[in-house]
């Protein structure tokens, strides 16, 4: 956050999830569809993000789901932060798996929006989340 403007966030390339310049990040490339207020990314889950043996850490999975929600909301606004994230883990995400993460804006009628996201492998749901997203614009 900028020191001079407390309700403004600045984008750079160091984000752990989507930052292409972060040497230890996921480097997820999200696509936002402004028409459907949705987002999507496909990426390979590397062993550097392991929790238990051969399983991706749940916090990394949560970060991906959070980012998918934010990118879906970016179809309608630029200045957003997550206020609350509720994650449901369905199946472990194995190291090396190619995952598809999608997000969708469900409600944008107030200052706090509602979004949902899913992480799938070969069409099978492995984790999902709902997020309350605070709009700073």
C-alpha positions as CSV (number, residue, x, y, z in Angstrom):
1,X,0.0,0.0,0.0
2,X,1.2,3.5,-0.8
3,X,2.2,5.5,2.3
4,X,0.5,8.7,0.9
5,X,-2.8,7.1,0.0
6,X,-3.9,4.5,2.7
7,X,-6.8,3.2,0.5
8,X,-4.7,2.5,-2.6
9,X,-2.9,-0.6,-3.6
10,X,-0.2,-0.6,-6.3
11,X,0.5,-3.4,-8.8
12,X,3.9,-4.6,-9.5
13,X,5.6,-7.8,-10.8
14,X,6.6,-9.1,-7.3
15,X,3.3,-10.8,-6.4
16,X,3.9,-14.3,-5.1
17,X,1.0,-15.7,-7.2
18,X,1.0,-13.7,-10.4
19,X,4.3,-11.8,-10.4
20,X,6.4,-12.7,-13.4
21,X,9.5,-11.2,-11.8
22,X,9.2,-13.0,-8.4
23,X,12.0,-15.7,-8.5
24,X,10.2,-17.9,-5.9
25,X,6.6,-17.2,-7.0
26,X,4.0,-19.3,-8.9
27,X,4.0,-17.0,-12.0
28,X,0.4,-17.7,-12.7
29,X,-0.9,-15.9,-15.8
30,X,-4.6,-15.1,-15.2
31,X,-6.9,-14.1,-18.0
32,X,-9.9,-11.9,-17.0
33,X,-13.1,-12.0,-19.1
34,X,-14.8,-8.6,-18.5
35,X,-18.0,-9.8,-20.1
36,X,-18.6,-12.8,-17.8
37,X,-16.6,-11.3,-14.8
38,X,-14.5,-14.4,-14.6
39,X,-10.9,-15.4,-14.5
40,X,-8.8,-18.4,-15.4
41,X,-5.2,-19.7,-15.3
42,X,-3.5,-22.9,-16.0
43,X,-0.2,-23.8,-14.4
44,X,2.1,-26.6,-13.4
45,X,2.5,-27.1,-9.7
46,X,6.2,-27.4,-8.9
47,X,7.8,-29.3,-6.0
48,X,9.0,-26.1,-4.5
49,X,5.4,-25.6,-3.2
50,X,5.2,-28.9,-1.5
51,X,3.6,-29.3,2.0
52,X,3.4,-33.0,2.8
53,X,5.4,-35.4,0.6
54,X,4.3,-35.1,-3.1
55,X,1.4,-32.8,-2.1
56,X,1.1,-29.0,-2.8
57,X,0.9,-27.0,0.4
58,X,-2.7,-25.9,1.3
59,X,-1.6,-22.3,1.8
60,X,-0.4,-22.2,-1.8
61,X,-3.7,-23.7,-3.0
62,X,-5.5,-21.0,-1.0
63,X,-3.4,-18.3,-2.5
64,X,-4.3,-19.4,-6.0
65,X,-8.0,-19.5,-5.2
66,X,-7.8,-16.0,-3.6
67,X,-6.0,-14.7,-6.7
68,X,-8.7,-16.2,-9.0
69,X,-11.4,-14.3,-7.1
70,X,-9.5,-11.0,-7.2
71,X,-8.9,-11.4,-11.0
72,X,-12.6,-12.1,-11.6
73,X,-13.5,-8.9,-9.7
74,X,-10.9,-7.0,-11.7
75,X,-13.4,-7.2,-14.6
76,X,-15.2,-4.3,-12.8
77,X,-12.6,-2.6,-10.6
78,X,-8.9,-2.2,-10.3
79,X,-8.4,-1.4,-6.6
80,X,-9.4,-4.5,-4.6
81,X,-8.3,-6.5,-1.5
82,X,-9.5,-9.7,0.0
83,X,-11.6,-9.1,3.2
84,X,-12.3,-12.8,3.8
85,X,-11.5,-16.1,2.2
86,X,-13.2,-19.4,2.9
87,X,-11.5,-22.5,1.4
88,X,-12.8,-26.0,1.1
89,X,-10.2,-28.7,0.2
90,X,-11.7,-31.7,-1.6
91,X,-8.6,-33.7,-2.7
92,X,-4.9,-33.2,-2.3
93,X,-3.1,-31.4,-5.2
94,X,-0.2,-33.6,-6.3
95,X,3.2,-32.1,-7.0
96,X,3.7,-31.8,-10.8
97,X,0.0,-31.6,-11.6
98,X,-1.3,-29.2,-14.2
99,X,-4.1,-27.3,-12.5
100,X,-6.8,-25.0,-13.9
101,X,-8.0,-22.3,-11.5
102,X,-11.1,-20.3,-12.3
103,X,-12.9,-17.4,-10.6
104,X,-16.2,-15.8,-10.9
105,X,-17.7,-12.6,-9.5
106,X,-21.1,-13.4,-8.0
107,X,-22.3,-10.1,-6.5
108,X,-21.0,-6.6,-6.9
109,X,-23.9,-4.6,-5.5
110,X,-22.0,-3.0,-2.5
111,X,-18.5,-2.1,-1.3
112,X,-17.8,-5.7,-0.4
113,X,-18.2,-8.1,-3.4
114,X,-18.7,-11.9,-3.4
115,X,-16.6,-14.1,-5.6
116,X,-16.0,-17.8,-5.9
117,X,-13.1,-19.9,-7.3
118,X,-12.3,-23.5,-8.1
119,X,-9.1,-25.5,-8.7
120,X,-9.4,-28.5,-10.9
121,X,-7.2,-31.2,-12.3
122,X,-8.4,-32.9,-15.5
123,X,-11.9,-31.6,-14.7
124,X,-12.0,-33.0,-11.1
125,X,-12.5,-30.5,-8.3
126,X,-9.7,-30.4,-5.8
127,X,-10.4,-27.2,-3.9
128,X,-12.8,-24.3,-4.0
129,X,-13.3,-21.0,-2.2
130,X,-15.6,-18.1,-1.7
131,X,-14.2,-14.6,-1.0
132,X,-15.5,-11.3,0.2
133,X,-13.6,-8.7,-1.7
134,X,-13.4,-5.1,-0.5
135,X,-13.5,-2.5,-3.3
136,X,-11.1,0.4,-2.7
137,X,-12.0,2.4,-5.9
